[in-house]
Each structure stands twice: as structure tokens, then as C-alpha cells.
Amino acid sequence: MTKPTKTQKSYDLELEEVEGDRLSRKVRKVTAHNAPTQSIDELAERGKHIADKVTYLDEDLRVVETDDANEVVILRSDEPQHDDTTVEYYECQVKSDGTTELERIRYHKDSTTKENADFVVTEKTLERLGRDLHTPAKEQPKP
């Protein structure tokens, strides 16, 4: 049975939290809200920025897809954890509306189904994610 979550804001992030204590939290999703992007190139740059900065999770992230039609860049774990029946990996979706979502996915090989997997982050890691999932807005050219 899936534990209920509560949404709260912390470190300028929205957390879908399962449980927590003074030092760490078990979360299902971490969301950051940035300014919308102006082009697919800017969106791709934002995804690369996250891949370059977020190097302190269990697995490094890499850009696996830039979807022009849906205006989203998808990053996943470079080396996912796996066993005989499952594969677990981080997935980060960077969307043109400015939303960036970080989740952990569990893929079941036998049924080919996916589900969200809770993951533990320390307060220090949340603080870093609060900085690294936010990207500075591009200065607009002056007329």
C-alpha cells in the first residue's frame, strides 16, 4: 500500500513528502518552478545545466531526450540501479512552462509497468537541489 503524501514548500521547492525528520526526508517528487523558457534551445540548455550541477544524488543525471513537440527535456540516471526483476532510476522533466520535476521511477521488468519510488534526501541535499533546479532567467534583449 502506498503511503499518503503531503505537499510542502521547502528551499523554494515543492515536496511531495512521505515522511521526514530533522535530518532527512522521504519524498516521492521534488518540483521547482522557474520562469518559462522562450525557445527549445533555452529549454535544452536548462536541462544541460541541471545534468552538470546535480551530481550528488545516488546516480548522475544525463539528458536522454529533448522533445520539441511537447516542449520537455527528460533527464535520467546515467547508471540506474537494477536487479533481476526491477530497474530504479531518477527522472527529471524540465518543461517549457518553467516546471522542473524530479522523481524516482521503479520499472518492473516482468510486467513492464512503472511506478514512483520514494527516495530519501538529506536537508543539505534539498538545499542544493533548491539552488540547482532553479536556473537564472535569461535577460531579454532590449528593443
N, CA, C and O atoms as CSV, one atom per row, in Angstrom:
chain,resi,resn,atom,element,x,y,z
A,1,MET,N,N,0.843,-1.182,0.000
A,1,MET,CA,C,0.000,0.000,0.000
A,1,MET,C,C,0.888,1.246,0.000
A,1,MET,O,O,1.882,1.308,0.724
A,2,THR,N,N,0.529,2.220,-0.803
A,2,THR,CA,C,1.293,3.444,-0.917
A,2,THR,C,C,0.956,4.380,0.233
A,2,THR,O,O,-0.212,4.609,0.547
A,3,LYS,N,N,2.003,4.918,0.856
A,3,LYS,CA,C,1.783,5.871,1.945
A,3,LYS,C,C,1.268,7.182,1.373
A,3,LYS,O,O,1.685,7.588,0.289
A,4,PRO,N,N,0.366,7.850,2.088
A,4,PRO,CA,C,-0.097,9.158,1.620
A,4,PRO,C,C,1.037,10.176,1.709
A,4,PRO,O,O,1.942,10.057,2.535
A,5,THR,N,N,0.963,11.161,0.849
A,5,THR,CA,C,1.985,12.197,0.847
A,5,THR,C,C,1.374,13.521,1.243
A,5,THR,O,O,0.159,13.713,1.187
A,6,LYS,N,N,2.249,14.433,1.646
A,6,LYS,CA,C,1.798,15.800,1.882
A,6,LYS,C,C,2.698,16.706,1.064
A,6,LYS,O,O,3.896,16.459,0.926
A,7,THR,N,N,2.113,17.740,0.535
A,7,THR,CA,C,2.879,18.689,-0.258
A,7,THR,C,C,3.279,19.841,0.642
A,7,THR,O,O,2.459,20.413,1.360
A,8,GLN,N,N,4.562,20.167,0.585
A,8,GLN,CA,C,5.010,21.309,1.369
A,8,GLN,C,C,6.114,22.018,0.610
A,8,GLN,O,O,6.733,21.455,-0.292
A,9,LYS,N,N,6.343,23.238,0.983
A,9,LYS,CA,C,7.393,24.028,0.344
A,9,LYS,C,C,8.594,24.101,1.267
A,9,LYS,O,O,8.468,24.321,2.471
A,10,SER,N,N,9.755,23.912,0.672
A,10,SER,CA,C,10.989,23.966,1.431
A,10,SER,C,C,12.128,24.253,0.460
A,10,SER,O,O,12.187,23.660,-0.617
A,11,TYR,N,N,13.028,25.151,0.829
A,11,TYR,CA,C,14.159,25.522,-0.022
A,11,TYR,C,C,13.688,25.991,-1.401
A,11,TYR,O,O,14.354,25.730,-2.404
A,12,ASP,N,N,12.573,26.663,-1.455
A,12,ASP,CA,C,11.976,27.154,-2.695
A,12,ASP,C,C,11.628,25.996,-3.635
A,12,ASP,O,O,11.641,26.144,-4.857
A,13,LEU,N,N,11.318,24.846,-3.042
A,13,LEU,CA,C,10.901,23.658,-3.776
A,13,LEU,C,C,9.549,23.208,-3.245
A,13,LEU,O,O,9.198,23.478,-2.097
A,14,GLU,N,N,8.808,22.530,-4.083
A,14,GLU,CA,C,7.567,21.893,-3.652
A,14,GLU,C,C,7.889,20.407,-3.484
A,14,GLU,O,O,8.369,19.763,-4.417
A,15,LEU,N,N,7.625,19.869,-2.301
A,15,LEU,CA,C,7.962,18.481,-1.998
A,15,LEU,C,C,6.702,17.656,-1.820
A,15,LEU,O,O,5.785,18.061,-1.105
A,16,GLU,N,N,6.655,16.514,-2.461
A,16,GLU,CA,C,5.610,15.532,-2.192
A,16,GLU,C,C,6.257,14.579,-1.184
A,16,GLU,O,O,6.936,13.622,-1.555
A,17,GLU,N,N,6.027,14.867,0.095
A,17,GLU,CA,C,6.748,14.202,1.173
A,17,GLU,C,C,5.943,13.048,1.766
A,17,GLU,O,O,4.742,13.172,2.006
A,18,VAL,N,N,6.626,11.923,1.998
A,18,VAL,CA,C,6.014,10.761,2.621
A,18,VAL,C,C,6.221,10.827,4.129
A,18,VAL,O,O,5.284,10.635,4.903
A,19,GLU,N,N,7.462,11.101,4.539
A,19,GLU,CA,C,7.775,11.271,5.962
A,19,GLU,C,C,9.104,12.000,6.078
A,19,GLU,O,O,9.854,12.105,5.108
A,20,GLY,N,N,9.386,12.497,7.262
A,20,GLY,CA,C,10.638,13.210,7.452
A,20,GLY,C,C,10.983,13.388,8.910
A,20,GLY,O,O,10.158,13.191,9.802
A,21,ASP,N,N,12.240,13.771,9.126
A,21,ASP,CA,C,12.704,14.088,10.468
A,21,ASP,C,C,13.612,15.311,10.366
A,21,ASP,O,O,13.592,16.019,9.359
A,22,ARG,N,N,14.399,15.559,11.398
A,22,ARG,CA,C,15.234,16.763,11.418
A,22,ARG,C,C,16.337,16.747,10.359
A,22,ARG,O,O,16.758,17.804,9.889
A,23,LEU,N,N,16.807,15.552,9.981
A,23,LEU,CA,C,17.964,15.463,9.101
A,23,LEU,C,C,17.670,15.066,7.663
A,23,LEU,O,O,18.450,15.375,6.763
A,24,SER,N,N,16.546,14.380,7.438
A,24,SER,CA,C,16.261,13.903,6.086
A,24,SER,C,C,14.761,13.761,5.877
A,24,SER,O,O,13.964,13.843,6.812
A,25,ARG,N,N,14.408,13.543,4.613
A,25,ARG,CA,C,13.002,13.361,4.254
A,25,ARG,C,C,12.887,12.271,3.203
A,25,ARG,O,O,13.749,12.118,2.338
A,26,LYS,N,N,11.797,11.517,3.301
A,26,LYS,CA,C,11.462,10.557,2.254
A,26,LYS,C,C,10.431,11.249,1.378
A,26,LYS,O,O,9.360,11.636,1.846
A,27,VAL,N,N,10.765,11.399,0.107
A,27,VAL,CA,C,9.895,12.134,-0.811
A,27,VAL,C,C,9.549,11.274,-2.022
A,27,VAL,O,O,10.229,10.295,-2.330
A,28,ARG,N,N,8.498,11.658,-2.683
A,28,ARG,CA,C,8.075,10.993,-3.921
A,28,ARG,C,C,8.377,11.875,-5.128
A,28,ARG,O,O,8.636,11.376,-6.222
A,29,LYS,N,N,8.341,13.205,-4.918
A,29,LYS,CA,C,8.592,14.126,-6.026
A,29,LYS,C,C,9.107,15.447,-5.475
A,29,LYS,O,O,8.671,15.908,-4.420
A,30,VAL,N,N,10.039,16.048,-6.202
A,30,VAL,CA,C,10.562,17.375,-5.893
A,30,VAL,C,C,10.295,18.238,-7.123
A,30,VAL,O,O,10.667,17.873,-8.239
A,31,THR,N,N,9.644,19.390,-6.912
A,31,THR,CA,C,9.291,20.271,-8.021
A,31,THR,C,C,9.855,21.665,-7.785
A,31,THR,O,O,9.763,22.216,-6.687
A,32,ALA,N,N,10.439,22.221,-8.838
A,32,ALA,CA,C,10.917,23.606,-8.817
A,32,ALA,C,C,10.151,24.381,-9.885
A,32,ALA,O,O,9.800,23.835,-10.931
A,33,HIS,N,N,9.898,25.653,-9.611
A,33,HIS,CA,C,9.191,26.500,-10.565
A,33,HIS,C,C,10.121,27.630,-10.996
A,33,HIS,O,O,10.558,28.442,-10.180
A,34,ASN,N,N,10.412,27.664,-12.283
A,34,ASN,CA,C,11.260,28.680,-12.882
A,34,ASN,C,C,10.423,29.529,-13.836
A,34,ASN,O,O,9.239,29.269,-14.047
A,35,ALA,N,N,11.053,30.534,-14.400
A,35,ALA,CA,C,10.397,31.308,-15.457
A,35,ALA,C,C,10.271,30.417,-16.693
A,35,ALA,O,O,11.140,29.582,-16.943
A,36,PRO,N,N,9.205,30.584,-17.461
A,36,PRO,CA,C,9.064,29.794,-18.695
A,36,PRO,C,C,10.239,30.048,-19.644
A,36,PRO,O,O,10.850,31.117,-19.625
A,37,THR,N,N,10.538,29.058,-20.460
A,37,THR,CA,C,11.612,29.226,-21.447
A,37,THR,C,C,11.042,29.877,-22.702
A,37,THR,O,O,9.845,29.794,-22.979
A,38,GLN,N,N,11.920,30.521,-23.446
A,38,GLN,CA,C,11.498,31.243,-24.643
A,38,GLN,C,C,11.728,30.441,-25.919
A,38,GLN,O,O,11.191,30.785,-26.972
A,39,SER,N,N,12.534,29.358,-25.831
A,39,SER,CA,C,12.830,28.569,-27.027
A,39,SER,C,C,13.221,27.155,-26.608
A,39,SER,O,O,13.518,26.899,-25.441
A,40,ILE,N,N,13.216,26.245,-27.574
A,40,ILE,CA,C,13.637,24.875,-27.296
A,40,ILE,C,C,15.133,24.837,-26.963
A,40,ILE,O,O,15.574,23.988,-26.188
A,41,ASP,N,N,15.909,25.754,-27.546
A,41,ASP,CA,C,17.342,25.815,-27.236
A,41,ASP,C,C,17.567,26.203,-25.777
A,41,ASP,O,O,18.436,25.644,-25.106
A,42,GLU,N,N,16.783,27.158,-25.292
A,42,GLU,CA,C,16.891,27.561,-23.888
A,42,GLU,C,C,16.471,26.415,-22.967
A,42,GLU,O,O,17.074,26.206,-21.914
A,43,LEU,N,N,15.445,25.682,-23.363
A,43,LEU,CA,C,14.991,24.527,-22.585
A,43,LEU,C,C,16.079,23.456,-22.534
A,43,LEU,O,O,16.342,22.890,-21.473
A,44,ALA,N,N,16.707,23.177,-23.665
A,44,ALA,CA,C,17.798,22.191,-23.724
A,44,ALA,C,C,18.977,22.643,-22.863
A,44,ALA,O,O,19.617,21.829,-22.198
A,45,GLU,N,N,19.259,23.948,-22.880
A,45,GLU,CA,C,20.330,24.499,-22.060
A,45,GLU,C,C,20.021,24.328,-20.576
A,45,GLU,O,O,20.911,24.022,-19.783
A,46,ARG,N,N,18.762,24.525,-20.206
A,46,ARG,CA,C,18.337,24.346,-18.816
A,46,ARG,C,C,18.537,22.883,-18.394
A,46,ARG,O,O,19.005,22.621,-17.286
A,47,GLY,N,N,18.187,21.935,-19.265
A,47,GLY,CA,C,18.394,20.519,-18.968
A,47,GLY,C,C,19.868,20.187,-18.791
A,47,GLY,O,O,20.233,19.444,-17.880
A,48,LYS,N,N,20.717,20.733,-19.656
A,48,LYS,CA,C,22.162,20.502,-19.546
A,48,LYS,C,C,22.707,21.093,-18.254
A,48,LYS,O,O,23.559,20.489,-17.602
A,49,HIS,N,N,22.218,22.274,-17.884
A,49,HIS,CA,C,22.632,22.920,-16.639
A,49,HIS,C,C,22.340,21.997,-15.450
A,49,HIS,O,O,23.184,21.835,-14.569
A,50,ILE,N,N,21.171,21.405,-15.425
A,50,ILE,CA,C,20.794,20.505,-14.320
A,50,ILE,C,C,21.685,19.272,-14.318
A,50,ILE,O,O,22.159,18.856,-13.261
A,51,ALA,N,N,21.921,18.678,-15.496
A,51,ALA,CA,C,22.790,17.496,-15.578
A,51,ALA,C,C,24.200,17.813,-15.070
A,51,ALA,O,O,24.828,16.985,-14.412
A,52,ASP,N,N,24.691,19.019,-15.381
A,52,ASP,CA,C,26.034,19.415,-14.947
A,52,ASP,C,C,26.103,19.699,-13.446
A,52,ASP,O,O,27.129,19.437,-12.818
A,53,LYS,N,N,25.029,20.230,-12.866
A,53,LYS,CA,C,25.041,20.654,-11.465
A,53,LYS,C,C,24.629,19.563,-10.481
A,53,LYS,O,O,25.215,19.456,-9.404
A,54,VAL,N,N,23.642,18.762,-10.828
A,54,VAL,CA,C,23.094,17.770,-9.892
A,54,VAL,C,C,23.904,16.479,-10.022
A,54,VAL,O,O,23.522,15.547,-10.729
A,55,THR,N,N,25.029,16.459,-9.317
A,55,THR,CA,C,25.958,15.319,-9.381
A,55,THR,C,C,26.094,14.633,-8.025
A,55,THR,O,O,27.031,13.863,-7.818
A,56,TYR,N,N,25.186,14.898,-7.113
A,56,TYR,CA,C,25.312,14.426,-5.736
A,56,TYR,C,C,24.201,13.463,-5.327
A,56,TYR,O,O,24.112,13.083,-4.160
A,57,LEU,N,N,23.348,13.063,-6.283
A,57,LEU,CA,C,22.355,12.026,-5.991
A,57,LEU,C,C,23.049,10.664,-6.093
A,57,LEU,O,O,24.238,10.598,-6.407
A,58,ASP,N,N,22.322,9.592,-5.833
A,58,ASP,CA,C,22.921,8.255,-5.926
A,58,ASP,C,C,23.468,7.969,-7.321
A,58,ASP,O,O,24.455,7.247,-7.466
A,59,GLU,N,N,22.835,8.528,-8.338
A,59,GLU,CA,C,23.273,8.366,-9.723
A,59,GLU,C,C,23.309,9.736,-10.394
A,59,GLU,O,O,22.469,10.592,-10.117
A,60,ASP,N,N,24.284,9.935,-11.273
A,60,ASP,CA,C,24.333,11.172,-12.050
A,60,ASP,C,C,23.199,11.178,-13.063
A,60,ASP,O,O,22.720,10.123,-13.480
A,61,LEU,N,N,22.775,12.370,-13.454
A,61,LEU,CA,C,21.721,12.537,-14.448
A,61,LEU,C,C,22.340,12.886,-15.795
A,61,LEU,O,O,23.384,13.533,-15.874
A,62,ARG,N,N,21.666,12.438,-16.850
A,62,ARG,CA,C,22.084,12.832,-18.201
A,62,ARG,C,C,20.837,13.093,-19.034
A,62,ARG,O,O,19.788,12.496,-18.797
A,63,VAL,N,N,20.954,13.972,-19.994
A,63,VAL,CA,C,19.837,14.267,-20.893
A,63,VAL,C,C,19.658,13.068,-21.820
A,63,VAL,O,O,20.597,12.649,-22.497
A,64,VAL,N,N,18.437,12.517,-21.842
A,64,VAL,CA,C,18.159,11.379,-22.720
A,64,VAL,C,C,17.220,11.750,-23.863
A,64,VAL,O,O,17.154,11.041,-24.867
A,65,GLU,N,N,16.487,12.870,-23.714
A,65,GLU,CA,C,15.556,13.243,-24.772
A,65,GLU,C,C,15.222,14.726,-24.692
A,65,GLU,O,O,15.012,15.278,-23.612
A,66,THR,N,N,15.179,15.348,-25.851
A,66,THR,CA,C,14.639,16.690,-25.987
A,66,THR,C,C,13.441,16.563,-26.911
A,66,THR,O,O,13.596,16.334,-28.110
A,67,ASP,N,N,12.255,16.712,-26.358
A,67,ASP,CA,C,11.004,16.513,-27.088
A,67,ASP,C,C,10.484,17.880,-27.535
A,67,ASP,O,O,9.853,18.605,-26.767
A,68,ASP,N,N,10.765,18.209,-28.790
A,68,ASP,CA,C,10.346,19.510,-29.329
A,68,ASP,C,C,8.828,19.660,-29.327
A,68,ASP,O,O,8.306,20.724,-28.992
A,69,ALA,N,N,8.122,18.598,-29.701
A,69,ALA,CA,C,6.657,18.674,-29.832
A,69,ALA,C,C,5.982,18.964,-28.491
A,69,ALA,O,O,5.057,19.774,-28.426
A,70,ASN,N,N,6.442,18.307,-27.420
A,70,ASN,CA,C,5.841,18.507,-26.098
A,70,ASN,C,C,6.594,19.527,-25.251
A,70,ASN,O,O,6.213,19.794,-24.112
A,71,GLU,N,N,7.653,20.090,-25.803
A,71,GLU,CA,C,8.459,21.115,-25.131
A,71,GLU,C,C,8.908,20.659,-23.748
A,71,GLU,O,O,8.610,21.299,-22.740
A,72,VAL,N,N,9.632,19.537,-23.719
A,72,VAL,CA,C,10.154,18.983,-22.470
A,72,VAL,C,C,11.515,18.347,-22.737
A,72,VAL,O,O,11.746,17.748,-23.787
A,73,VAL,N,N,12.402,18.491,-21.766
A,73,VAL,CA,C,13.691,17.802,-21.784
A,73,VAL,C,C,13.652,16.785,-20.656
A,73,VAL,O,O,13.283,17.110,-19.527
A,74,ILE,N,N,14.035,15.546,-20.970
A,74,ILE,CA,C,13.998,14.474,-19.977
A,74,ILE,C,C,15.424,14.036,-19.658
A,74,ILE,O,O,16.219,13.725,-20.544
A,75,LEU,N,N,15.715,14.025,-18.364
A,75,LEU,CA,C,16.998,13.519,-17.873
A,75,LEU,C,C,16.715,12.255,-17.076
A,75,LEU,O,O,15.679,12.148,-16.419
A,76,ARG,N,N,17.635,11.300,-17.133
A,76,ARG,CA,C,17.504,10.077,-16.342
A,76,ARG,C,C,18.865,9.709,-15.764
A,76,ARG,O,O,19.902,10.238,-16.166
A,77,SER,N,N,18.828,8.787,-14.810
A,77,SER,CA,C,20.059,8.289,-14.207
A,77,SER,C,C,20.975,7.733,-15.289
A,77,SER,O,O,20.543,7.010,-16.188
A,78,ASP,N,N,22.246,8.089,-15.178
A,78,ASP,CA,C,23.241,7.604,-16.116
A,78,ASP,C,C,23.452,6.094,-15.948
A,78,ASP,O,O,23.573,5.364,-16.931
A,79,GLU,N,N,23.495,5.643,-14.707
A,79,GLU,CA,C,23.665,4.218,-14.401
A,79,GLU,C,C,22.612,3.812,-13.374
A,79,GLU,O,O,22.864,3.862,-12.170
A,80,PRO,N,N,21.431,3.409,-13.848
A,80,PRO,CA,C,20.353,3.052,-12.921
A,80,PRO,C,C,20.701,1.825,-12.084
A,80,PRO,O,O,21.531,1.003,-12.473
A,81,GLN,N,N,20.054,1.720,-10.934
A,81,GLN,CA,C,20.210,0.533,-10.092
A,81,GLN,C,C,19.252,-0.531,-10.604
A,81,GLN,O,O,18.126,-0.222,-10.994
A,82,HIS,N,N,19.699,-1.790,-10.602
A,82,HIS,CA,C,18.832,-2.846,-11.115
A,82,HIS,C,C,19.147,-4.173,-10.438
A,82,HIS,O,O,20.229,-4.391,-9.893
A,83,ASP,N,N,18.149,-5.046,-10.501
A,83,ASP,CA,C,18.318,-6.429,-10.063
A,83,ASP,C,C,17.578,-7.297,-11.078
A,83,ASP,O,O,17.272,-6.830,-12.175
A,84,ASP,N,N,17.290,-8.532,-10.738
A,84,ASP,CA,C,16.653,-9.439,-11.698
A,84,ASP,C,C,15.244,-9.021,-12.106
A,84,ASP,O,O,14.797,-9.347,-13.205
A,85,THR,N,N,14.543,-8.304,-11.233
A,85,THR,CA,C,13.133,-8.007,-11.513
A,85,THR,C,C,12.817,-6.522,-11.718
A,85,THR,O,O,11.793,-6.192,-12.316
A,86,THR,N,N,13.676,-5.626,-11.234
A,86,THR,CA,C,13.356,-4.196,-11.324
A,86,THR,C,C,14.559,-3.361,-11.752
A,86,THR,O,O,15.713,-3.773,-11.633
A,87,VAL,N,N,14.246,-2.188,-12.249
A,87,VAL,CA,C,15.237,-1.149,-12.535
A,87,VAL,C,C,14.727,0.111,-11.852
A,87,VAL,O,O,13.556,0.463,-11.996
A,88,GLU,N,N,15.601,0.801,-11.103
A,88,GLU,CA,C,15.228,2.070,-10.471
A,88,GLU,C,C,16.141,3.166,-10.981
A,88,GLU,O,O,17.352,2.982,-11.106
A,89,TYR,N,N,15.539,4.308,-11.275
A,89,TYR,CA,C,16.310,5.429,-11.800
A,89,TYR,C,C,15.623,6.745,-11.447
A,89,TYR,O,O,14.416,6.799,-11.212
A,90,TYR,N,N,16.438,7.811,-11.418
A,90,TYR,CA,C,15.883,9.155,-11.274
A,90,TYR,C,C,15.429,9.621,-12.648
A,90,TYR,O,O,16.053,9.313,-13.663
A,91,GLU,N,N,14.331,10.368,-12.662
A,91,GLU,CA,C,13.881,11.011,-13.887
A,91,GLU,C,C,13.565,12.454,-13.557
A,91,GLU,O,O,12.868,12.749,-12.586
A,92,CYS,N,N,14.083,13.339,-14.371
A,92,CYS,CA,C,13.856,14.768,-14.191
A,92,CYS,C,C,13.270,15.302,-15.488
A,92,CYS,O,O,13.875,15.176,-16.553
A,93,GLN,N,N,12.090,15.897,-15.390
A,93,GLN,CA,C,11.451,16.505,-16.555
A,93,GLN,C,C,11.533,18.015,-16.421
A,93,GLN,O,O,11.074,18.598,-15.440
A,94,VAL,N,N,12.128,18.631,-17.430
A,94,VAL,CA,C,12.281,20.082,-17.479
A,94,VAL,C,C,11.316,20.574,-18.555
A,94,VAL,O,O,11.485,20.270,-19.736
A,95,LYS,N,N,10.303,21.334,-18.138
A,95,LYS,CA,C,9.220,21.714,-19.047
A,95,LYS,C,C,9.310,23.188,-19.426
A,95,LYS,O,O,9.837,24.010,-18.676
A,96,SER,N,N,8.786,23.500,-20.599
A,96,SER,CA,C,8.872,24.868,-21.111
A,96,SER,C,C,8.082,25.867,-20.281
A,96,SER,O,O,8.338,27.069,-20.355
A,97,ASP,N,N,7.114,25.384,-19.482
A,97,ASP,CA,C,6.342,26.310,-18.632
A,97,ASP,C,C,7.127,26.721,-17.381
A,97,ASP,O,O,6.630,27.483,-16.552
A,98,GLY,N,N,8.361,26.208,-17.252
A,98,GLY,CA,C,9.216,26.563,-16.121
A,98,GLY,C,C,9.234,25.521,-15.015
A,98,GLY,O,O,10.019,25.637,-14.073
A,99,THR,N,N,8.385,24.506,-15.113
A,99,THR,CA,C,8.322,23.469,-14.086
A,99,THR,C,C,9.422,22.436,-14.301
A,99,THR,O,O,9.643,21.974,-15.420
A,100,THR,N,N,10.109,22.079,-13.218
A,100,THR,CA,C,11.096,21.006,-13.238
A,100,THR,C,C,10.713,20.014,-12.155
A,100,THR,O,O,10.580,20.383,-10.988
A,101,GLU,N,N,10.533,18.741,-12.543
A,101,GLU,CA,C,10.099,17.706,-11.604
A,101,GLU,C,C,11.146,16.599,-11.536
A,101,GLU,O,O,11.579,16.069,-12.559
A,102,LEU,N,N,11.542,16.263,-10.316
A,102,LEU,CA,C,12.487,15.174,-10.074
A,102,LEU,C,C,11.765,14.066,-9.334
A,102,LEU,O,O,11.174,14.295,-8.279
A,103,GLU,N,N,11.813,12.856,-9.894
A,103,GLU,CA,C,11.161,11.697,-9.287
A,103,GLU,C,C,12.100,10.500,-9.393
A,103,GLU,O,O,13.072,10.524,-10.148
A,104,ARG,N,N,11.797,9.460,-8.631
A,104,ARG,CA,C,12.496,8.190,-8.761
A,104,ARG,C,C,11.469,7.196,-9.291
A,104,ARG,O,O,10.360,7.098,-8.766
A,105,ILE,N,N,11.844,6.464,-10.329
A,105,ILE,CA,C,10.944,5.540,-11.005
A,105,ILE,C,C,11.424,4.106,-10.760
A,105,ILE,O,O,12.620,3.819,-10.801
A,106,ARG,N,N,10.464,3.217,-10.506
A,106,ARG,CA,C,10.759,1.780,-10.403
A,106,ARG,C,C,10.048,1.090,-11.562
A,106,ARG,O,O,8.824,1.136,-11.679
A,107,TYR,N,N,10.843,0.451,-12.415
A,107,TYR,CA,C,10.316,-0.265,-13.572
A,107,TYR,C,C,10.367,-1.759,-13.276
A,107,TYR,O,O,11.421,-2.300,-12.941
A,108,HIS,N,N,9.217,-2.420,-13.403
A,108,HIS,CA,C,9.119,-3.865,-13.172
A,108,HIS,C,C,9.295,-4.578,-14.511
A,108,HIS,O,O,8.473,-4.426,-15.415
A,109,LYS,N,N,10.361,-5.348,-14.630
A,109,LYS,CA,C,10.687,-5.997,-15.899
A,109,LYS,C,C,9.621,-6.998,-16.344
A,109,LYS,O,O,9.287,-7.061,-17.527
A,110,ASP,N,N,9.086,-7.778,-15.408
A,110,ASP,CA,C,8.134,-8.824,-15.784
A,110,ASP,C,C,6.805,-8.272,-16.286
A,110,ASP,O,O,6.232,-8.819,-17.228
A,111,SER,N,N,6.311,-7.214,-15.683
A,111,SER,CA,C,5.016,-6.658,-16.087
A,111,SER,C,C,5.155,-5.415,-16.960
A,111,SER,O,O,4.156,-4.874,-17.434
A,112,THR,N,N,6.373,-4.965,-17.172
A,112,THR,CA,C,6.680,-3.733,-17.928
A,112,THR,C,C,5.873,-2.533,-17.449
A,112,THR,O,O,5.428,-1.704,-18.243
A,113,THR,N,N,5.696,-2.461,-16.128
A,113,THR,CA,C,4.990,-1.321,-15.552
A,113,THR,C,C,5.966,-0.454,-14.770
A,113,THR,O,O,7.006,-0.917,-14.302
A,114,LYS,N,N,5.599,0.816,-14.645
A,114,LYS,CA,C,6.410,1.764,-13.884
A,114,LYS,C,C,5.585,2.307,-12.728
A,114,LYS,O,O,4.361,2.413,-12.810
A,115,GLU,N,N,6.284,2.650,-11.647
A,115,GLU,CA,C,5.648,3.307,-10.520
A,115,GLU,C,C,6.660,4.261,-9.896
A,115,GLU,O,O,7.870,4.111,-10.072
A,116,ASN,N,N,6.146,5.232,-9.173
A,116,ASN,CA,C,7.032,6.133,-8.446
A,116,ASN,C,C,7.610,5.395,-7.242
A,116,ASN,O,O,6.910,4.640,-6.567
A,117,ALA,N,N,8.883,5.622,-6.986
A,117,ALA,CA,C,9.550,5.040,-5.828
A,117,ALA,C,C,9.959,6.185,-4.911
A,117,ALA,O,O,10.510,7.186,-5.370
A,118,ASP,N,N,9.693,6.041,-3.627
A,118,ASP,CA,C,10.113,7.062,-2.672
A,118,ASP,C,C,11.638,7.067,-2.604
A,118,ASP,O,O,12.279,6.033,-2.789
A,119,PHE,N,N,12.217,8.253,-2.333
A,119,PHE,CA,C,13.663,8.336,-2.143
A,119,PHE,C,C,13.959,9.280,-0.992
A,119,PHE,O,O,13.195,10.203,-0.708
A,120,VAL,N,N,15.076,9.033,-0.340
A,120,VAL,CA,C,15.459,9.807,0.845
A,120,VAL,C,C,16.466,10.869,0.431
A,120,VAL,O,O,17.429,10.590,-0.283
A,121,VAL,N,N,16.228,12.084,0.891
A,121,VAL,CA,C,17.168,13.184,0.676
A,121,VAL,C,C,17.432,13.867,2.005
A,121,VAL,O,O,16.528,14.047,2.821
A,122,THR,N,N,18.680,14.241,2.206
A,122,THR,CA,C,19.026,14.970,3.417
A,122,THR,C,C,18.616,16.430,3.253
A,122,THR,O,O,18.348,16.892,2.143
A,123,GLU,N,N,18.573,17.134,4.352
A,123,GLU,CA,C,18.262,18.569,4.294
A,123,GLU,C,C,19.310,19.306,3.455
A,123,GLU,O,O,18.975,20.237,2.723
A,124,LYS,N,N,20.564,18.896,3.558
A,124,LYS,CA,C,21.638,19.521,2.771
A,124,LYS,C,C,21.417,19.296,1.271
A,124,LYS,O,O,21.616,20.204,0.464
A,125,THR,N,N,21.004,18.079,0.910
A,125,THR,CA,C,20.730,17.784,-0.496
A,125,THR,C,C,19.540,18.604,-0.998
A,125,THR,O,O,19.567,19.100,-2.125
A,126,LEU,N,N,18.497,18.754,-0.178
A,126,LEU,CA,C,17.361,19.587,-0.570
A,126,LEU,C,C,17.786,21.040,-0.784
A,126,LEU,O,O,17.334,21.703,-1.717
A,127,GLU,N,N,18.653,21.513,0.090
A,127,GLU,CA,C,19.148,22.881,-0.067
A,127,GLU,C,C,19.880,23.032,-1.402
A,127,GLU,O,O,19.685,24.019,-2.111
A,128,ARG,N,N,20.716,22.058,-1.740
A,128,ARG,CA,C,21.441,22.099,-3.013
A,128,ARG,C,C,20.480,21.992,-4.200
A,128,ARG,O,O,20.628,22.708,-5.190
A,129,LEU,N,N,19.497,21.095,-4.096
A,129,LEU,CA,C,18.504,20.984,-5.169
A,129,LEU,C,C,17.745,22.294,-5.344
A,129,LEU,O,O,17.419,22.689,-6.463
A,130,GLY,N,N,17.466,22.964,-4.225
A,130,GLY,CA,C,16.798,24.262,-4.296
A,130,GLY,C,C,17.577,25.269,-5.123
A,130,GLY,O,O,16.987,26.104,-5.808
A,131,ARG,N,N,18.895,25.193,-5.062
A,131,ARG,CA,C,19.734,26.070,-5.888
A,131,ARG,C,C,19.846,25.551,-7.315
A,131,ARG,O,O,19.706,26.314,-8.270
A,132,ASP,N,N,20.100,24.251,-7.460
A,132,ASP,CA,C,20.478,23.709,-8.762
A,132,ASP,C,C,19.310,23.453,-9.711
A,132,ASP,O,O,19.497,23.445,-10.928
A,133,LEU,N,N,18.113,23.243,-9.175
A,133,LEU,CA,C,16.959,23.067,-10.056
A,133,LEU,C,C,16.380,24.397,-10.505
A,133,LEU,O,O,15.533,24.442,-11.397
A,134,HIS,N,N,16.837,25.480,-9.886
A,134,HIS,CA,C,16.428,26.814,-10.320
A,134,HIS,C,C,17.525,27.373,-11.212
A,134,HIS,O,O,18.703,27.364,-10.857
A,135,THR,N,N,17.124,27.846,-12.348
A,135,THR,CA,C,18.095,28.415,-13.259
A,135,THR,C,C,17.798,29.890,-13.430
A,135,THR,O,O,16.635,30.295,-13.443
A,136,PRO,N,N,18.837,30.693,-13.561
A,136,PRO,CA,C,18.597,32.125,-13.715
A,136,PRO,C,C,17.860,32.409,-15.019
A,136,PRO,O,O,18.120,31.790,-16.050
A,137,ALA,N,N,16.941,33.355,-14.943
A,137,ALA,CA,C,16.183,33.744,-16.141
A,137,ALA,C,C,17.109,34.432,-17.124
A,137,ALA,O,O,17.993,35.200,-16.743
A,138,LYS,N,N,16.889,34.142,-18.392
A,138,LYS,CA,C,17.666,34.796,-19.448
A,138,LYS,C,C,17.232,36.252,-19.536
A,138,LYS,O,O,16.048,36.574,-19.427
A,139,GLU,N,N,18.219,37.126,-19.736
A,139,GLU,CA,C,17.862,38.528,-19.940
A,139,GLU,C,C,17.272,38.674,-21.331
A,139,GLU,O,O,17.823,38.169,-22.309
A,140,GLN,N,N,16.169,39.355,-21.406
A,140,GLN,CA,C,15.524,39.572,-22.697
A,140,GLN,C,C,16.246,40.707,-23.427
A,140,GLN,O,O,16.642,41.694,-22.807
A,141,PRO,N,N,16.416,40.563,-24.745
A,141,PRO,CA,C,17.055,41.630,-25.490
A,141,PRO,C,C,16.242,42.922,-25.389
A,141,PRO,O,O,15.011,42.914,-25.398
A,142,LYS,N,N,16.968,44.014,-25.294
A,142,LYS,CA,C,16.290,45.314,-25.193
A,142,LYS,C,C,15.977,45.811,-26.590
A,142,LYS,O,O,16.812,45.722,-27.490
A,143,PRO,N,N,14.755,46.343,-26.774
A,143,PRO,CA,C,14.351,46.815,-28.113
A,143,PRO,C,C,15.156,48.014,-28.569
A,143,PRO,O,O,14.936,48.524,-29.668
